[in-house]
Amino acid sequence: MSPLHVTRTPAPPPARGTVLALHGMMESGPTLRSAADTWAAAGWSVVAPDLRGHGRSPRWDPADRRHPGDRLAQDVVDLLDDLTGERAGHGPLVLFGHSAGGGVAAAAAVRRAGLVDGVVLEDPFWRLPVTRHQDPAVARQAHRGLVDRQAMTASELISWGRSRHPGWDPAELPEWAAAQHDADPALVRNGDVIPTPPWPQLLADLAGADVPVQVVTGSGPLAGMTVEHRRLLVARGAHLVVVPDANHFVRRDAPEAFARATTAFLERVAAR
């Protein structure tokens, strides 16, 4: 049984299917609320866990000998198994993941390809060259930033987020700020949150299992998918959507374009 705390957004009955939605680093299930509301309005129930080390889920144990990214993926595999019984006869299941959650979603989908009907990823955090370990300097920088934000009050952090991201819907900021305070600094400092299977192979495995994959990224300078990423994605069968001017948080930078792309993908999955 998965230990993860989940936030559920039900669709009006009868639901067309279920989206299991994974947030990125230093976020939480509730930070996906706007996307979840969009998908629920389109008929899809949404289950959004807090990944280990985030929100109300258990903290990461530094003594755990499993690679942190693989531990995160195992938690999601366990949650997929939990959902199997309760979802019997309730339509297709789609895995969504943003950033590091995208890497976790793809790894979990490969391990349970018989249960998953589609995968949609928002600017997944996949490194080139492919490696199983985070750059220590990147981990240190992320850790310092998190510690600084956790020293702020909630209102200070919301104001900081509003000034840093003026294009985001202000309604997103309270949950975002709460997630920053709830994130586990030890996991961020370690940084090895991408599961160890090479991501190009994960995409090839999903294509081989006939599980469709859509990757939604942006054309902005802070988007993670480079030209080489995009080439590898398409070569391994993924459907690529590039949203003009959006950066790493496509759903916040361009919510309408993100909603159109992802709901269209869900329609295609439902029609299979």
BADO-5341 format. One line per field, with one value per atom (N, C-alpha, C): residue number from 1; z, x, y. Coordinates in pm, whole numbers, plus 32768, in hexadecimal, padded with zeros to 4 digits. Last residue first. Example, Ala and Ser with C-alpha at 12.3 -4.5 7.8 and 13.67 -1.06 7.14 Angstrom:
2
seq [2|2|2|1|1|1]
c3 [82C4|82CA|8313|830C|830C|830C]
c1 [8505|8557|850A|8527|84CE|8528]
c2 [7F1F|7F96|8003|7DC7|7E3E|7EB6]
END
This chain:
272
seq [272|272|272|271|271|271|270|270|270|269|269|269|268|268|268|267|267|267|266|266|266|265|265|265|264|264|264|263|263|263|262|262|262|261|261|261|260|260|260|259|259|259|258|258|258|257|257|257|256|256|256|255|255|255|254|254|254|253|253|253|252|252|252|251|251|251|250|250|250|249|249|249|248|248|248|247|247|247|246|246|246|245|245|245|244|244|244|243|243|243|242|242|242|241|241|241|240|240|240|239|239|239|238|238|238|237|237|237|236|236|236|235|235|235|234|234|234|233|233|233|232|232|232|231|231|231|230|230|230|229|229|229|228|228|228|227|227|227|226|226|226|225|225|225|224|224|224|223|223|223|222|222|222|221|221|221|220|220|220|219|219|219|218|218|218|217|217|217|216|216|216|215|215|215|214|214|214|213|213|213|212|212|212|211|211|211|210|210|210|209|209|209|208|208|208|207|207|207|206|206|206|205|205|205|204|204|204|203|203|203|202|202|202|201|201|201|200|200|200|199|199|199|198|198|198|197|197|197|196|196|196|195|195|195|194|194|194|193|193|193|192|192|192|191|191|191|190|190|190|189|189|189|188|188|188|187|187|187|186|186|186|185|185|185|184|184|184|183|183|183|182|182|182|181|181|181|180|180|180|179|179|179|178|178|178|177|177|177|176|176|176|175|175|175|174|174|174|173|173|173|172|172|172|171|171|171|170|170|170|169|169|169|168|168|168|167|167|167|166|166|166|165|165|165|164|164|164|163|163|163|162|162|162|161|161|161|160|160|160|159|159|159|158|158|158|157|157|157|156|156|156|155|155|155|154|154|154|153|153|153|152|152|152|151|151|151|150|150|150|149|149|149|148|148|148|147|147|147|146|146|146|145|145|145|144|144|144|143|143|143|142|142|142|141|141|141|140|140|140|139|139|139|138|138|138|137|137|137|136|136|136|135|135|135|134|134|134|133|133|133|132|132|132|131|131|131|130|130|130|129|129|129|128|128|128|127|127|127|126|126|126|125|125|125|124|124|124|123|123|123|122|122|122|121|121|121|120|120|120|119|119|119|118|118|118|117|117|117|116|116|116|115|115|115|114|114|114|113|113|113|112|112|112|111|111|111|110|110|110|109|109|109|108|108|108|107|107|107|106|106|106|105|105|105|104|104|104|103|103|103|102|102|102|101|101|101|100|100|100|99|99|99|98|98|98|97|97|97|96|96|96|95|95|95|94|94|94|93|93|93|92|92|92|91|91|91|90|90|90|89|89|89|88|88|88|87|87|87|86|86|86|85|85|85|84|84|84|83|83|83|82|82|82|81|81|81|80|80|80|79|79|79|78|78|78|77|77|77|76|76|76|75|75|75|74|74|74|73|73|73|72|72|72|71|71|71|70|70|70|69|69|69|68|68|68|67|67|67|66|66|66|65|65|65|64|64|64|63|63|63|62|62|62|61|61|61|60|60|60|59|59|59|58|58|58|57|57|57|56|56|56|55|55|55|54|54|54|53|53|53|52|52|52|51|51|51|50|50|50|49|49|49|48|48|48|47|47|47|46|46|46|45|45|45|44|44|44|43|43|43|42|42|42|41|41|41|40|40|40|39|39|39|38|38|38|37|37|37|36|36|36|35|35|35|34|34|34|33|33|33|32|32|32|31|31|31|30|30|30|29|29|29|28|28|28|27|27|27|26|26|26|25|25|25|24|24|24|23|23|23|22|22|22|21|21|21|20|20|20|19|19|19|18|18|18|17|17|17|16|16|16|15|15|15|14|14|14|13|13|13|12|12|12|11|11|11|10|10|10|9|9|9|8|8|8|7|7|7|6|6|6|5|5|5|4|4|4|3|3|3|2|2|2|1|1|1]
c3 [7524|74F7|750F|7591|7513|74E4|766C|7682|7607|75EA|763A|764E|7577|7520|756D|765D|75FD|75A5|76C7|770F|76B6|7602|7614|765E|7632|75B0|75B8|7730|7721|7699|76F1|7744|773A|7643|761C|766D|76D8|7654|7630|77BD|77CA|7745|7749|778F|779A|76EB|768C|76CA|77E4|777F|7718|7879|78A6|783B|7866|77F6|7815|795D|78FE|788E|79D7|7A16|79B6|7933|795E|79A2|7918|78A5|78D4|79B1|79E4|7977|7909|7948|797E|781C|7854|789A|76E8|776D|7798|75E2|7650|76DB|7555|7544|75C5|75A5|75BA|75B1|74F9|7526|752D|751B|750E|7549|7492|74CE|74B1|74D4|7490|74D8|74BB|750A|74B0|742E|7421|7471|7427|7477|7485|7398|735F|73AA|744B|73D4|7396|750E|7531|74B8|747C|74B8|74DD|7437|73CF|7406|7532|74DC|746F|7591|75D8|7579|74D0|74D2|7521|7515|748E|748C|766D|7605|757C|7760|76EC|767E|782D|7839|77BC|781A|7801|77FE|7825|789F|7891|7733|7756|77D1|768D|76D9|7706|7619|75C6|7610|76E2|76B1|765C|76CD|76FB|76C3|76F8|76E4|771F|766B|76B8|7693|7676|7648|76A5|7617|766C|7629|761B|75DD|7644|7626|7683|7649|75A9|756E|75D3|75FE|7642|7610|7567|754C|758D|75E5|755A|7537|76D9|76D5|7647|7684|76C1|76BF|762A|75CB|7602|771E|76B1|764A|77A7|77DC|776D|770C|770B|7742|774B|76C0|76B6|7869|7839|77A5|7908|78AA|7868|7A5B|79CF|796E|7B55|7B12|7A83|7B83|7B8B|7B31|7C13|7B95|7B9C|7CFB|7CFA|7C75|7D9B|7D3E|7D33|7E5C|7DD0|7D70|7F63|7F1F|7E88|7F90|7F97|7F54|7F82|7F1F|7F1C|8063|7FDE|7F72|812C|811B|8092|8128|80F7|80DF|80BE|8111|80DD|80BD|8076|80D2|8139|815C|811C|80CC|815B|8181|7FC7|7FE1|8073|7FF2|7FC6|7FDB|8034|8098|8074|7F3B|7FB0|801D|7E9D|7E7B|7EF3|7F1B|7F1F|7EFD|7EE2|7F6C|7F75|7DBC|7E13|7EA2|7D14|7D1E|7D92|7D0C|7D58|7D6A|7C59|7CE9|7D3E|7B44|7B86|7C1C|7ACE|7B09|7B46|7A7E|7A22|7A5A|7B3F|7B34|7AD7|7BF4|7B8A|7B74|7CB1|7C5E|7BE5|7D2F|7CEA|7C8C|7D95|7D3A|7CEC|7E3F|7DCA|7D65|7F00|7EB2|7E33|7F64|7F24|7ECE|7FCE|7F65|7F1C|8090|8021|7FAE|8140|80FD|8083|8194|814A|8100|8217|81A6|8153|8256|827F|8202|81FE|81ED|822C|820C|8277|826E|8123|819D|8214|8075|806B|80E9|80CB|80CF|80CB|8093|811D|812C|7F79|7FC9|805A|7F31|7F0F|7F64|7F8E|7FC6|7FAB|7EE6|7F77|7FB8|7DEB|7E06|7E9D|7E13|7DF4|7E12|7E3F|7EA6|7E90|7D49|7DC4|7E34|7C9F|7C8B|7D09|7D04|7D0A|7CF8|7CCA|7D56|7D61|7BDE|7BEB|7C7B|7C2E|7C1D|7C26|7B7E|7BF1|7BCE|7A9C|7B0D|7B87|795C|79D1|7A43|7810|7870|78E1|77D9|77C1|7831|782F|77C2|77DF|790C|78F0|7870|7939|7906|78D7|79B5|79DD|79B8|78C2|7921|793B|7873|7879|78DE|78D0|78C3|78DD|7835|7884|7866|7839|780A|786B|77CD|7822|77E6|77D7|7799|77FF|785E|77D6|778E|7938|7910|787D|796F|79B5|797E|78E6|78D1|7913|7948|78C3|78A7|7A37|7A3A|79B5|79F4|7A4E|7A59|7958|791A|7972|7A1D|79AF|796B|7ABC|7AF4|7A86|7A03|7A3A|7A75|79D3|7965|7999|7AD8|7A93|7A24|7B08|7B5D|7B17|7A45|7A43|7A94|7AA2|7A1E|7A11|7B95|7B94|7B0D|7B3D|7B76|7B7E|7A5F|7A8A|7AC1|7A99|7A79|7AAF|7A15|7A6D|7A3B|7A09|79EB|7A48|7987|79E5|79B2|7966|792B|799A|792F|7992|794C|78B5|78AB|791C|797E|790F|7916|7A57|7A59|79EF|7A8F|7A37|7A2D|7BBE|7B64|7B14|7C74|7BF3|7B94|7D53|7D64|7CDF|7CEB|7D1B|7D21|7C9E|7C3F|7C6B|7D61|7D13|7CBA|7DC4|7E1C|7DCC|7CE7|7D0F|7D6A|7CF1|7C7B|7C9E|7DE3|7DD9|7D60|7D9B|7E04|7DFF|7CDD|7CB3|7D1B|7D8D|7D2A|7CF2|7E25|7E68|7E06|7D57|7D99|7DE4|7D1A|7CB6|7CF6|7E06|7DDF|7D7A|7DF2|7E62|7E42|7D11|7D09|7D7D|7D77|7D08|7CF8|7E45|7E64|7DF4|7E46|7E05|7E1B|7F85|7EFD|7EC6|8089|802B|7F9A|8171|810E|80A1|8207|821B|81BA|81CF|8195|81A7|817C|81E1|81A4|8140|8108|8177|81F6|81CE|818D|817F|81D2|819A|811F|8113|816B|8112|818A|8182|805B|808E|810F|8027|8001|8047|8049|8062|8042|7F43|7FBE|7FCE|7EAE|7EA7|7F2B|7EE4|7F0B|7F03|7DCC|7E48|7E65|7D46|7D46|7DCA|7C6C|7CEA|7CE8|7BCA|7BDB|7C67|7ACE|7B5B|7B6A|79B3|79E9|7A7D|792D|794C|798A|7911|7896|78B0|7A16|79C6|7941|7A57|7A91|7A43|79CC|79A4|79DC|7A5B|79CA|799E|7B5D|7B44|7AAF|7B31|7B5B|7B42|7AF5|7A8E|7AB1|7BF1|7B79|7B07|7CA9|7CB0|7C2F|7CDC|7C58|7C4C|7DE0|7D80|7CF1|7E6D|7E5F|7DFE|7E5B|7E12|7E02|7E40|7E86|7E30|7E2D|7E19|7E65|7E25|7E7C|7E60|7CDE|7D5B|7DA1|7C57|7C52|7CDB|7C74|7C75|7C67|7BC1|7C16|7C05|7BAD|7B8D|7BF2|7B07|7B7C|7B62|7A8E|7A7D|7B04|7A14|7A86|7A5A|7967|7987|79FC|795C|78E2|78FC|7A5A|7A30|79B3|7A3A|7A46|7A11|7B41|7B11|7A92|7B29|7B32|7AFC|7BC3|7B50|7B68|7CEC|7CA1|7C2A|7D52|7D10|7CBB|7E72|7E09|7DD5|7EE5|7ED5|7E5F|7FC1|7F3E|7F4C|8050|8062|7FD9|802A|8000|8023|8055|80CB|80A8|7FAF|7FA5|8022|8000|8000|8000]
c1 [7C51|7C9C|7C4F|7BD2|7B9C|7BE3|7C67|7BE1|7BA8|7D48|7D55|7CCC|7CD6|7D0E|7D1D|7C8C|7C25|7C59|7D89|7D2D|7CBC|7DE3|7E26|7DCC|7D34|7D30|7D75|7D89|7D04|7CF3|7E8B|7E7C|7DF1|7E5D|7EB5|7E99|7DAE|7D87|7DDA|7E49|7DCA|7D9F|7F1C|7F36|7EB7|7E93|7ED6|7EF4|7E3E|7DDC|7E1B|7F2E|7ECB|7E69|8053|7FF3|7F82|80D1|80F7|8090|8061|8050|8070|80A2|8016|7FFB|81B6|815F|80D1|82B2|822B|81C7|8389|8384|82F9|82E2|835E|8345|8252|8247|82CF|8276|8297|8287|819E|81F0|81FB|81C0|8169|81BD|81DA|822B|81D2|81A7|815F|81B8|81E4|821D|81C6|81BA|817A|81A6|82BF|826D|8231|8369|82DA|8283|8473|8445|83AE|848F|84C8|8499|8425|83D9|840B|84F6|846C|841D|85D8|85D4|8546|858A|85AA|859F|8570|84FA|8511|867A|860F|859A|86E7|870F|86AC|866C|8658|867C|85FE|8651|862D|8521|8532|8580|84FA|8565|8582|84D5|84A0|8513|853F|8547|8504|850D|8598|85A6|83EA|8430|84BA|834D|83BB|840F|82F2|82E5|835C|8242|82AE|8296|81B5|8192|8202|81A9|81FE|81D9|80F1|80F4|814F|80E5|8126|811C|8031|8050|8087|80A3|8070|8093|8108|8096|8051|81F6|8180|80FF|82A4|829A|8222|8282|8256|8245|82F8|826A|8233|8400|83B3|831D|8449|8446|83F3|843D|83E3|83D8|850B|8482|841E|85E6|85B9|852C|85FD|85DE|85AE|8633|85B0|8598|86BE|86D2|864E|8663|865B|8669|8669|86E5|86D4|859B|85B5|8629|8607|85E1|85FE|866E|85DF|85AE|875C|8754|86C4|876E|8757|8743|87C2|87F6|87E7|872C|87BF|87FE|862B|8656|86EE|862F|861C|864A|8652|86B5|86A9|8570|85F0|8658|8437|84A3|852B|832C|838E|8402|8280|8274|82DE|82B3|82CC|82CD|825C|82E7|830B|814D|819F|8234|80F9|80EE|8147|8125|8172|816E|8066|80F4|8149|7F7C|7FA1|8035|7F8D|7F88|7FAE|7F9E|800F|8002|7EC8|7F24|7F86|7E48|7E06|7E5F|7EDB|7EF4|7EB3|7F61|7EE2|7EFD|8092|8047|7FC4|8123|80BF|806D|81E2|816D|8101|82A6|8255|81D6|831B|8371|8327|8244|82A5|82FD|81C4|817B|81DC|8287|825F|8216|828B|8304|82E0|8187|81B0|822B|819F|813C|8160|8261|827F|821D|81DC|8256|8274|8111|80EE|8167|81A8|8152|8133|82F9|8270|821E|8431|83CC|8349|84CA|84DD|8479|8497|8458|846A|853B|84AA|8464|8638|8617|8580|861F|8632|8610|860B|859C|85A9|8709|868F|8619|87AD|87BA|873C|8753|8744|874C|87A1|8713|86F8|88BA|8872|87DD|88EC|890C|88BF|889C|8857|8871|8958|88CA|887B|8A41|8A32|89A1|8A1D|8A1D|8A0A|893C|89B2|89B3|88AE|88A1|892B|88CE|88EC|88E0|88AF|8859|886F|8899|88E6|8886|88B9|886A|88C4|8943|893C|88F1|87F7|884F|88DA|86E8|876B|87A8|85A2|85F7|867B|8494|851D|8575|8396|83D6|8468|82B4|8343|838E|81C5|81D9|826D|8142|81AE|81BD|806B|807C|80DB|801B|8075|8081|7F27|7F67|7FBC|7ED3|7EA2|7EE0|7F53|7F54|7F30|7F6D|7F03|7EEF|8043|7FC4|7F4F|811A|80E6|8060|81A4|8118|80D4|829F|8295|8207|8262|82A4|8293|81F6|81A1|81DF|82D3|8267|820E|8365|839F|8333|82B2|82DC|8313|829C|8227|824E|83A3|8368|82F0|83B8|8412|83DC|82EB|82E2|833E|8346|82D4|82BE|8403|8432|83C0|8312|839C|83CF|81DB|8222|82B1|8111|817D|81BD|8000|8035|80AA|7F75|7FD6|8006|7E2C|7E99|7EF3|7D51|7DA6|7E1A|7BFC|7C8F|7CD2|7AE8|7B26|7BBD|7A96|7A80|7AD0|7ABC|7A4E|7A35|7B56|7B28|7AAE|7BCA|7BA5|7B6A|7C13|7BA7|7B77|7CE5|7C68|7BF7|7DA8|7D76|7CEF|7E11|7DA2|7D60|7EE5|7E73|7DF9|7F8F|7F56|7EDD|7FCC|7F88|7F47|8058|7FD8|7F89|8139|80E0|8058|81A1|8178|8118|81DE|8174|8144|82AD|8234|81C0|8365|8327|82A9|83B0|8369|8323|8437|83C1|836D|8509|84AA|842A|8589|854A|84E9|85E9|858A|8543|869C|8622|85BB|8703|8712|8692|86FB|86C8|86E1|8741|87AB|877C|86F5|86BB|8722|8757|8792|875B|86B9|8740|8786|8572|85CF|865B|8486|84EC|854E|834D|83CB|8425|81FF|8276|82F1|8123|8157|81D4|80C7|80A4|80D1|81C7|813F|812D|82D8|8288|8201|8354|83A2|8359|82A6|82F5|834F|81A5|8214|825F|8057|80D1|8142|7F85|7FCD|8036|7E5D|7EDD|7F25|7D75|7DB5|7E41|7C51|7CE0|7D0B|7B6B|7B8B|7C23|7AFD|7B66|7B79|7A57|7A24|7A88|7AA3|7A9D|7A76|7AB0|7A44|7A34|7B9C|7B1E|7AA7|7C56|7C41|7BBE|7C3C|7C27|7C08|7C82|7BFB|7BD9|7D8E|7D2F|7CA0|7DFA|7DF9|7D93|7DD1|7D94|7D8F|7E62|7DD1|7D94|7F60|7F2C|7E96|7F94|7FC4|7F99|7F3B|7EE1|7F12|802A|7FB0|7F54|8146|80F2|8078|82A0|8212|81C2|83A6|8381|82F4|839B|83E3|83B3|824C|82DC|8319|8139|8175|820D|8074|80EA|8128|7F3A|7F88|7FF8|7E7B|7ED3|7F3E|7D3D|7DC5|7E0B|7C46|7C8F|7D17|7B09|7B86|7BC8|7A10|7A42|7AC2|7916|799A|79C6|77BD|7825|78AB|7811|77FA|77A5|7908|7879|7860|7A3E|79F3|795F|7AF1|7A97|7A59|7C23|7BC5|7B68|7CE4|7C8C|7C31|7E26|7DB9|7D65|7ED2|7E9D|7E30|8002|7F86|7F55|8096|8089|8000|80DB|80CF|80AB|8033|8081|806F|8055|8000|8058]
c2 [8225|81AF|812E|82FD|82C9|824A|8345|830E|82CC|83B0|8336|82F5|8492|842A|83A8|8521|84F6|8486|8554|84FC|84CA|8607|8587|8525|86DA|8697|860F|8722|86E8|86A5|8783|870C|86CE|885F|87F1|8774|8905|88D0|8855|893C|88F5|88B8|89CA|894D|88FA|8AA9|8A51|89CA|8B11|8AE9|8A8B|8B44|8AE2|8AB6|8B85|8B88|8B26|8B7D|8BE5|8BF5|8A9F|8B22|8B93|89CC|89D8|8A5E|89E3|8A01|8A1B|8A2C|8A16|8A3B|8A6D|89E9|89C8|8B3D|8B0B|8A86|8BB8|8B79|8B46|8C0E|8C6A|8C2E|8B1C|8B95|8BE7|89D0|8A44|8AC3|88B0|8920|899B|8760|87DE|884B|8622|869A|8713|84D6|8547|85C7|83E1|843E|84A9|8335|8325|8382|8364|82F2|82EE|844A|83CF|8353|8502|84E1|845E|8505|84E7|84B6|8553|84CE|84A5|865A|85F7|8569|86CF|86C1|865A|86C8|8682|8666|8776|86E9|8695|8868|8830|879C|8835|8870|8834|8868|8812|885B|8921|88C0|8870|8A85|89FE|899B|8B7E|8B2E|8AA6|8BFE|8BDE|8B87|8B68|8BCE|8BA1|8AAE|8AE1|8B48|898D|8A14|8A3C|884E|88A6|8932|871F|87AC|8800|85E7|8641|86D0|84BC|8547|8597|836D|83D1|8459|8237|82B9|831C|80FB|8160|81E9|8017|805D|80B8|7FB8|7F84|7FC4|804E|7FBF|7F7E|8144|8135|80A1|8101|8125|8119|80D3|8066|8085|81D0|8161|80ED|825A|827F|8210|81D2|81D0|81F2|821A|818E|8181|8328|8301|8271|8314|8340|8323|81F9|8269|8292|81BC|818F|8204|8254|822D|81F8|837D|82EE|82C3|84A7|846A|83D4|850A|84ED|84B2|855B|84E9|84B8|8628|8649|85D6|866D|85F5|8604|8755|875B|86E2|86EF|8752|875B|864A|860F|866F|870A|86A0|865E|87B1|87E4|8776|8760|8729|875A|884E|87FC|87D7|88FF|8872|8819|89F8|89E5|8952|89C6|89E9|89D1|899C|892B|8948|8A9E|8A34|89BE|8B1A|8B44|8AD9|8A94|8A8E|8AB1|8AE4|8A57|8A44|8C00|8BCC|8B38|8C16|8C31|8BFE|8BFA|8B89|8B9A|8CEB|8C82|8C07|8D85|8D95|8D29|8CE8|8D06|8D14|8D7A|8D0C|8D3E|8E55|8E21|8DAF|8E8E|8EE7|8EB1|8E01|8DC4|8E17|8EA5|8E50|8E1A|8F1B|8F71|8F20|8E39|8E91|8EEA|8DD0|8D85|8DDA|8E9D|8E80|8E34|8E80|8EFE|8EEA|8D7E|8D99|8E19|8DAE|8D54|8D68|8E57|8E85|8E30|8DAA|8E24|8E5B|8CE3|8CC2|8D3D|8D5A|8D3B|8D1A|8CBC|8D24|8CF8|8BDE|8C41|8CB2|8B59|8B25|8B82|8BE5|8BF6|8BC3|8B8B|8C1A|8C2F|8A7A|8AA6|8B3A|8A86|8A56|8A85|8AEC|8B37|8B0B|8A1D|8AA4|8AF6|894C|8942|89CD|89A4|898E|898B|89A8|8A23|8A15|8897|88FA|897C|882B|8804|886A|88A0|88BD|889C|882C|88BE|88E6|8719|8749|87E0|86A9|86FC|8734|856A|85FA|863D|8436|848A|851E|83A3|837E|83D7|8444|8419|83FA|84A7|845B|842A|85F2|8563|851B|8638|8611|8648|85E1|861C|85E4|8641|85D6|8613|869A|86B9|8642|86E7|868C|86AF|879F|87C1|876A|86CE|875E|877B|85B1|85EA|867F|84A2|852C|8572|8363|83B1|843C|8258|82CC|8314|817B|818C|8204|8088|8115|8121|7F7D|7FC6|8053|7F1D|7EDA|7F21|7FAC|7FCF|7F8E|7FD6|7FAB|7FCC|802C|7FB9|7F84|8109|8096|801B|81B2|8183|810A|81EF|819F|8165|828A|8210|81B5|835F|8308|8284|83D0|839B|833A|8426|83BF|837E|84EE|847B|8408|8596|8559|84E1|85EE|8593|8553|86A3|8625|85BE|871E|872B|86A5|867D|86F8|86F1|8579|85A4|8623|8493|8518|8534|8370|83A7|842E|82FC|8349|837D|81F7|8237|827B|81CD|81CB|8217|8142|8188|8189|80A5|8135|817F|7F97|7FBD|8051|7FD6|7F6C|7F9A|807E|80B7|804F|7FF2|8054|808C|7F50|7F16|7F7A|8012|7FAE|7F77|80B2|80E7|807E|801B|8037|8062|8025|7FA4|7FB8|8136|80FF|8079|8138|817F|814F|80A4|8071|80B5|8157|80D0|8095|8226|823B|81B6|81B5|81E7|81F5|818A|8117|8141|8291|8242|81CB|82D4|8320|82D0|8219|8212|825E|8279|81F6|81E0|836B|836B|82E7|830A|8356|8358|81B7|8239|8289|8117|8121|81AE|812E|810D|8110|8222|81C6|81AB|82EB|8267|81FE|83C7|83C3|833D|83AC|8379|8372|84AB|8452|842C|84A8|84E4|847C|8456|8440|8486|856E|84E6|84D3|866B|861E|858D|8705|870C|86BE|861E|8692|868D|852E|85A7|8627|848B|847F|84FB|8556|84FA|84F7|8560|85A6|853F|8502|84E8|8553|852F|8579|8560|84C0|8498|84D5|851F|8537|850D|84BD|84C8|84D0|8562|850A|8524|8616|8591|8532|8717|86C9|8638|8765|879E|8755|86E0|86B1|86E7|877C|86F0|86B9|886D|8868|87DA|881F|8853|884E|87DB|8774|87A2|88D5|886D|8801|894B|8986|8921|88A0|88B2|88E8|885B|8836|8852|888C|88F0|88D0|87A8|881B|8886|8701|86E2|8759|87E2|8781|8763|8844|8863|87F9|87FD|886C|889F|8772|8788|8807|873D|8745|875F|864D|86D2|86CA|8570|857E|8608|84D9|8550|8566|8404|8402|846A|841F|8454|844B|8342|8378|83AB|835E|831C|8364|83C9|838A|833B|83A3|83D0|8384|83EB|8386|83BA|84D7|844E|844E|85D4|85B4|8528|856D|859E|8584|85CF|8576|85BC|85E7|8643|85EC|85A7|8574|85E3|8582|85E2|85B4|84A0|84C5|852E|8430|847B|84AA|82EE|8378|83B3|81E9|8240|82D0|80DD|8157|81AC|7F88|8000|807D]
END
